[in-house]
Amino acid sequence: MKPPPFELHRPTSVEEVLSLLAEHGDDAKVLAGGQSLIPLLNFRLARPEVLVDINRVTELDRISASPDGGISIGALTRQAAVEASELAVTRNPLLGDALRLVAHPQIRNRGTFGGSVAHADPAAELPVAIVATDATVSVRSRGGERRIPAGEFFVSHLTTVMADDELLVSVDLPAVPERCGTAFEEFARRSGDYALGGAAAVVALRSDGSCASAALALLGAGDVPIRAREAESAVVGRPIDAASAAEAARQAVRDTSPISNMHGDADYRRRVVEAMVERALLKAAGRAEARSS
Ligand SMILES: Cc1cc2nc3c(=O)[nH]c(=O)nc-3n(C[C@H](O)[C@H](O)[C@H](O)COP(=O)(O)OP(=O)(O)OC[C@H]3O[C@@H](n4cnc5c(N)ncnc54)[C@H](O)[C@@H]3O)c2cc1C
């Protein structure tokens, strides 16, 4: 299929993008890497009259160190560039874990960090990773900038809190805790496919080996990434071993509502996510221990 006709704009600055979005409202769509939007156009599932191609807005293509030990990633930064960035994956190892699971290298070469977050696919890895690490998403319109905690950014399947005239400009990820290990585990039918279920874990250990803090975010357990706060609290203060990880995993999925479709029903997906939480917790704890010994 070919896309329906559209008017193409190729601005070179954020200000120009914001003017175009203000002018065209919900008739316009931002085009970043095109890895999700172009298939939607070709299948005619989206019919924007105007495309605002941001690929010449070079100020959005950057990875920088933040003073607090974290990193800031411009929306147009290619997923492959983040994966290859020593700064990004050292300061936030969960990004490296997550990006290796995103589609195939060819798609990561074009797909952008901001595009994946703005697209808000519940089966995508980067939204889960930014929710697990308490990142902040910055969006701009001609009216100013809003900084939104990642946990409040996703509303539903392919829907975020962004308004039609807003552009996602960057994602800020804070420093991970000391003596910390991360892991991203998922199950997909074939390597590179969207996963049926998954989990991200960030675990920090005390010097006696017990858990100082844990963050757990679930992929495919609902229509947005879910933080499993009760399961996180349940492991804090205890060693993370087979028994505590299994218990936390059961708790993490208890009240979740995964979708049912031809690839798996809700009960099956819940069991997949549970298994991934258990694996991710154990792997993250093992890495935290290895880092601190
Ligand atoms: C075969 C295949 C397999 C894939 N598998 C996976 C997978 O396993 N995991 C995964 O996470 N992803 C997967 N993807 C999607 C891929 O990661 C995309 O790159 C990503 O979802 C969208 O990024 P993009 O830069 O290509 O955005 P685009 O396709 O250009 O845009 C996607 C949406 O986000 C909006 N948008 C983009 N940038 C901005 C911005 N800065 N501000 C506001 N709105 C914006 C667009 O208007 C559009 O609605 C797959 C894609 C393909 C084709």
The ligand as an SDF file (V2000), in Angstrom:
LIG
                    3D

 53 58  0  0  0  0  0  0  0  0999 V2000
    9.4800   -4.6590   12.0880 C   0  0  0  0  0  0  0  0  0  0  0  0
    9.4960   -3.7460   13.2910 C   0  0  0  0  0  0  0  0  0  0  0  0
    9.6880   -4.2940   14.5350 C   0  0  0  0  0  0  0  0  0  0  0  0
    9.7190   -3.4690   15.6560 C   0  0  0  0  0  0  0  0  0  0  0  0
    9.9240   -4.0390   16.8780 N   0  0  0  0  0  0  0  0  0  0  0  0
    9.9960   -3.2520   17.9700 C   0  0  0  0  0  0  0  0  0  0  0  0
   10.2510   -3.8130   19.2680 C   0  0  0  0  0  0  0  0  0  0  0  0
   10.4530   -5.0250   19.4230 O   0  0  0  0  0  0  0  0  0  0  0  0
   10.2880   -2.9660   20.3190 N   0  0  0  0  0  0  0  0  0  0  0  0
   10.0860   -1.6120   20.1820 C   0  0  0  0  0  0  0  0  0  0  0  0
   10.1310   -0.8920   21.1810 O   0  0  0  0  0  0  0  0  0  0  0  0
    9.8630   -1.0540   18.9820 N   0  0  0  0  0  0  0  0  0  0  0  0
    9.8040   -1.8390   17.8760 C   0  0  0  0  0  0  0  0  0  0  0  0
    9.5820   -1.2600   16.6490 N   0  0  0  0  0  0  0  0  0  0  0  0
    9.3040    0.2120   16.5830 C   0  0  0  0  0  0  0  0  0  0  0  0
   10.5800    1.0270   16.5500 C   0  0  0  0  0  0  0  0  0  0  0  0
   11.2560    0.9590   17.7840 O   0  0  0  0  0  0  0  0  0  0  0  0
   10.2670    2.5010   16.2350 C   0  0  0  0  0  0  0  0  0  0  0  0
   11.4790    3.0680   15.9370 O   0  0  0  0  0  0  0  0  0  0  0  0
    9.6540    3.3570   17.3190 C   0  0  0  0  0  0  0  0  0  0  0  0
    8.4710    2.8410   17.8470 O   0  0  0  0  0  0  0  0  0  0  0  0
    9.2350    4.7180   16.7870 C   0  0  0  0  0  0  0  0  0  0  0  0
   10.3430    5.5260   16.6170 O   0  0  0  0  0  0  0  0  0  0  0  0
   10.4990    6.3770   15.3070 P   0  0  0  0  0  0  0  0  0  0  0  0
   11.6110    7.3380   15.5790 O   0  0  0  0  0  0  0  0  0  0  0  0
   10.6460    5.4720   14.1420 O   0  0  0  0  0  0  0  0  0  0  0  0
    9.1290    7.1980   15.2690 O   0  0  0  0  0  0  0  0  0  0  0  0
    8.1060    7.4870   14.1000 P   0  0  0  0  0  0  0  0  0  0  0  0
    7.6790    6.2110   13.4590 O   0  0  0  0  0  0  0  0  0  0  0  0
    8.6340    8.5480   13.2020 O   0  0  0  0  0  0  0  0  0  0  0  0
    6.9050    8.1070   14.9540 O   0  0  0  0  0  0  0  0  0  0  0  0
    6.1260    7.2860   15.8090 C   0  0  0  0  0  0  0  0  0  0  0  0
    5.0530    8.1550   16.4790 C   0  0  0  0  0  0  0  0  0  0  0  0
    5.6550    9.0430   17.4290 O   0  0  0  0  0  0  0  0  0  0  0  0
    5.4010   10.4190   17.0640 C   0  0  0  0  0  0  0  0  0  0  0  0
    6.6540   11.1450   17.3270 N   0  0  0  0  0  0  0  0  0  0  0  0
    7.8980   10.7740   16.9550 C   0  0  0  0  0  0  0  0  0  0  0  0
    8.8130   11.6290   17.4570 N   0  0  0  0  0  0  0  0  0  0  0  0
    8.1190   12.5490   18.1540 C   0  0  0  0  0  0  0  0  0  0  0  0
    8.5050   13.6910   18.9230 C   0  0  0  0  0  0  0  0  0  0  0  0
    9.7880   14.0450   19.0750 N   0  0  0  0  0  0  0  0  0  0  0  0
    7.5260   14.4310   19.5070 N   0  0  0  0  0  0  0  0  0  0  0  0
    6.2210   14.0940   19.3800 C   0  0  0  0  0  0  0  0  0  0  0  0
    5.8000   13.0080   18.6820 N   0  0  0  0  0  0  0  0  0  0  0  0
    6.7360   12.2600   18.0720 C   0  0  0  0  0  0  0  0  0  0  0  0
    5.0090   10.3910   15.5980 C   0  0  0  0  0  0  0  0  0  0  0  0
    4.1840   11.4950   15.2450 O   0  0  0  0  0  0  0  0  0  0  0  0
    4.2750    9.0540   15.5110 C   0  0  0  0  0  0  0  0  0  0  0  0
    2.9540    9.1970   15.9810 O   0  0  0  0  0  0  0  0  0  0  0  0
    9.5460   -2.0580   15.5170 C   0  0  0  0  0  0  0  0  0  0  0  0
    9.3680   -1.4920   14.2370 C   0  0  0  0  0  0  0  0  0  0  0  0
    9.3260   -2.3260   13.1350 C   0  0  0  0  0  0  0  0  0  0  0  0
    9.1370   -1.7020   11.7710 C   0  0  0  0  0  0  0  0  0  0  0  0
  1  2  1  0
  2  3  1  0
  2 52  2  0
  3  4  2  0
  4  5  1  0
  4 50  1  0
  5  6  2  0
  6  7  1  0
  6 13  1  0
  7  8  2  0
  7  9  1  0
  9 10  1  0
 10 11  2  0
 10 12  1  0
 12 13  2  0
 13 14  1  0
 14 15  1  0
 14 50  1  0
 15 16  1  0
 16 17  1  0
 16 18  1  0
 18 19  1  0
 18 20  1  0
 20 21  1  0
 20 22  1  0
 22 23  1  0
 23 24  1  0
 24 25  2  0
 24 26  1  0
 24 27  1  0
 27 28  1  0
 28 29  2  0
 28 30  1  0
 28 31  1  0
 31 32  1  0
 32 33  1  0
 33 34  1  0
 33 48  1  0
 34 35  1  0
 35 36  1  0
 35 46  1  0
 36 37  1  0
 36 45  1  0
 37 38  2  0
 38 39  1  0
 39 40  1  0
 39 45  2  0
 40 41  1  0
 40 42  2  0
 42 43  1  0
 43 44  2  0
 44 45  1  0
 46 47  1  0
 46 48  1  0
 48 49  1  0
 50 51  2  0
 51 52  1  0
 52 53  1  0
M  END
$$$$
